[in-house]
Amino acid sequence: MAALMRKEFYLIGKQIWSLIAVALLLSFIPQLESLGSSYLMVLAITLPMTTMAYDERCHWDTYLAMTPCRPEKIVCSKYLFAAGLTVAAMGIGLLTSFIQAASAHSILIEMLAEKIGVLMTVVTVNAITLPTVFRFGAEKGRLTMMAVMLAIFAVIVGGAKLIGEEGMFGWIDAAPPVPLWIAGIAVFAAVNIASFFLSVRLYRKRQAGAYD
């Protein structure tokens, strides 16, 4: 597992540091702070697919099929890599927000809750898109990712336009925080567990040549 994880980081190589530098630069500019945070989250979604595209080009799966490495470990390494990138992106975003909030006397607990909510959303988007990559390949997986993000954006913006922001999001403030978080974590866990086992099944079929 450790070797598979190292391979993922080798693939993104030096480019990750330049991308993080750009995100940090944007995050520390007050007018562009939200853009910097969004940029980090987009990286957490797109970089796992980039590594999977590299795998396809060099026929990595063909090599793995000749090794005793189990499909569960291979799929798990992809999910851990995606989750690790998301946690790192959230950590960087939280650090920059903390530095700015310390001088602005902002409420840090609310900021942390917001970042955790974003992290869960990004990991869930990855959980939705990764099975499609294992089934259809990286290129169609990118299309699925874009479709999911556009659907989320359309629901949020369209709902706010139709029923107003208060009608769309007012229930969140009115709902008890503890049950709300418990329900959110339960949905988050269910989606990711189902996604993992679906990806393992699809990867097994791909190794067996069912989708060639």
C-alpha angles and dihedrals in degrees: 000000000000091000091051091051092049089051090056092054092045089057095057088042122162095347091078092066094053090048091050090048090055091048092050091049091052093044094055093051104088094215092050101038094110090048090053092052092047090048091055092051092049089053090052089056101040103040096066089054090048091057091047090052089053089050090055093049094053094038092240092163090058090056093046090052088065093053130075090244108131121231090238091062093046093051092041091055090056092049093046091048091051092046091047092053090049093050090047091049091049091047092053092046092047092049093052091045091049092052092050094041092051089064094038094046092232123168103267097190091060089047091053092049090051092051092048090051090052091048092053090048094051093046089049091051088052090048090055096046102039096070090054089053091052089049104039105015135252099297096055089040089061089053090052091050091052091047092051093048092047090049092052091047092047093050093049098043095036093048092048090051095047102042101013130249092278092054092044100045105012093094089063092063091042096049119090106260098224098054089042092055092043091053091046093050091047092053091044092052094045094051094048095045092048090046093052096051091044090052091050090052093048092046091052090053091048091052089050090055097249093135101038 
